[in-house]
């Protein structure tokens, strides 16, 4: 069994900070969202989670395609999270996740559809939020 460990650290003061990934590739300013009373000048947890989800879904999709010898061309994965809260209650939570996947492939479209459904079941981030955040996956072809 393989094992991978990923790390990140946030250094924070007031309503601003910076996030750094253990690989050194991720370095970004972060701040409390303007909608939640902060400056909104940096990235935020929901944006970082959306980026991680898009990357994880794409990585899972391409890994499954390789194992099934299904040729994929271009892939565009966009993830949108919705954060909601009750004014003055301080109870904010993720209310939904939408994954929009655009795939270019010469493979039969039914095979691509099955592959995307399998990625939805196997993607670690999809699995982490399953049952906690409603998730909807949209698949569209990329014209050749």
CORHUTA-V671565 format. One record per residue. PHI is phi in degrees with one decimal (* if undefined). PSI is psi in degrees with one decimal (* if undefined). OMEGA is omega in degrees with one decimal (NA if undefined). Layout:
PHI,PSI,OMEGA ; PHI,PSI,OMEGA
//
This chain:
*,133.5,177.9 ; -83.2,167.5,-179.3 ; -149.5,137.0,177.4 ; -134.4,134.7,177.1 ; -121.1,128.9,179.0 ; -117.7,144.1,-179.6 ; -133.0,154.5,173.5 ; -152.2,155.7,179.7 ; -138.6,140.5,173.7 ; -114.6,130.1,171.6 ; -107.5,125.9,-166.1 ; -137.1,144.2,171.4 ; -149.2,126.0,179.9 ; 69.5,-112.9,-179.8 ; -118.2,13.2,-177.5 ; -135.8,157.9,176.6 ; -169.4,-161.4,175.8 ; -145.1,147.5,178.2 ; -115.2,139.6,-179.3 ; -135.0,127.3,176.2 ; -84.8,152.1,-178.5 ; -62.1,-26.5,-179.7 ; -75.6,-18.2,-175.3 ; 90.8,-11.6,-178.2 ; -77.9,-27.7,-178.4 ; -102.0,117.4,174.6 ; -147.9,116.8,-176.6 ; -151.6,147.0,171.5 ; -70.4,148.6,178.7 ; -135.5,151.3,178.5 ; -156.8,163.1,173.4 ; -65.5,137.7,-178.9 ; -61.7,146.0,178.3 ; -58.5,-37.1,-179.7 ; -63.6,-21.0,179.4 ; -106.5,17.2,174.7 ; 93.7,6.5,179.3 ; -100.0,-175.4,-179.3 ; -75.8,-23.4,178.8 ; 63.4,28.4,-175.5 ; -96.7,-7.3,-178.5 ; -129.1,-173.3,176.0 ; -71.0,174.0,-178.9 ; -145.4,169.8,-175.9 ; -57.1,-39.8,-177.9 ; -67.5,-39.4,177.1 ; -66.0,-41.4,178.1 ; -65.2,-40.2,177.5 ; -65.8,-41.1,177.5 ; -61.3,-42.0,178.5 ; -64.6,-43.5,178.2 ; -63.1,-40.3,-179.1 ; -65.7,-45.0,178.7 ; -60.8,-43.6,-179.5 ; -67.5,-43.1,-178.6 ; -65.5,-43.7,179.9 ; -62.0,-44.9,179.9 ; -64.0,-43.2,179.0 ; -62.9,-42.4,178.1 ; -64.3,-44.3,-179.8 ; -59.7,-46.6,-178.1 ; -70.7,-33.8,176.7 ; -64.9,-44.9,177.7 ; -63.6,-40.0,179.2 ; -61.4,-43.7,178.7 ; -62.0,-44.7,-177.5 ; -67.3,-26.3,179.7 ; -98.6,4.4,-179.0 ; 52.6,45.0,177.8 ; -107.3,115.8,-176.1 ; -75.7,123.8,173.9 ; -114.7,144.0,174.2 ; -96.2,-119.0,-178.8 ; -75.2,141.5,175.9 ; -131.0,131.2,174.2 ; -123.4,120.0,-179.9 ; -120.8,121.0,177.9 ; -120.0,132.3,178.8 ; -119.9,134.4,176.8 ; -123.5,124.9,174.2 ; -106.2,145.7,174.0 ; -112.6,123.8,176.5 ; -103.5,130.5,179.0 ; -128.0,158.1,178.2 ; -158.8,161.2,173.6 ; -95.9,127.9,-179.0 ; -54.4,129.3,177.4 ; 78.5,-9.3,-176.9 ; -90.7,-21.1,-180.0 ; 70.7,9.5,-178.3 ; -99.4,85.3,177.9 ; -103.5,144.4,-177.9 ; -153.5,160.2,176.3 ; -74.4,127.3,-177.5 ; -102.4,-24.4,-179.6 ; -164.0,158.9,175.5 ; -135.4,127.7,176.5 ; -119.8,125.4,177.7 ; -110.0,121.8,176.8 ; -112.0,113.5,-177.5 ; -112.3,125.4,174.2 ; -113.6,127.3,-174.8 ; -128.3,135.4,169.9 ; -106.3,124.6,-178.9 ; -159.9,145.5,173.8 ; -87.0,-5.3,179.8 ; -68.9,157.9,174.6 ; -55.9,135.8,-174.1 ; -60.3,-32.4,178.1 ; -62.1,-35.5,177.3 ; -67.7,-39.8,177.6 ; -64.8,-41.7,178.4 ; -61.3,-43.9,177.7 ; -62.8,-39.4,179.6 ; -63.1,-43.2,179.5 ; -65.2,-40.4,177.9 ; -64.1,-38.6,177.5 ; -66.2,-40.0,178.1 ; -62.8,-37.6,177.6 ; -61.7,-36.3,179.6 ; -77.2,-30.3,-172.0 ; -104.1,-17.9,-179.6 ; -59.2,124.4,-178.8 ; -57.4,-35.9,179.2 ; -72.7,-40.4,175.0 ; -57.0,-44.0,-179.4 ; -66.4,-34.8,-178.7 ; -68.0,-35.1,-177.8 ; -95.4,-10.3,-178.1 ; -54.8,131.6,179.9 ; 84.7,-12.0,-179.6 ; -110.5,-36.3,-177.6 ; -130.5,121.0,176.3 ; -58.2,133.4,-175.5 ; -126.9,137.4,178.0 ; -129.0,129.8,179.9 ; -111.4,127.0,176.9 ; -112.8,135.0,178.9 ; -120.7,132.8,177.6 ; -136.2,147.0,175.0 ; -79.2,149.8,169.3 ; -97.4,123.5,-179.6 ; -63.5,139.8,-179.0 ; -75.1,*,NA
//
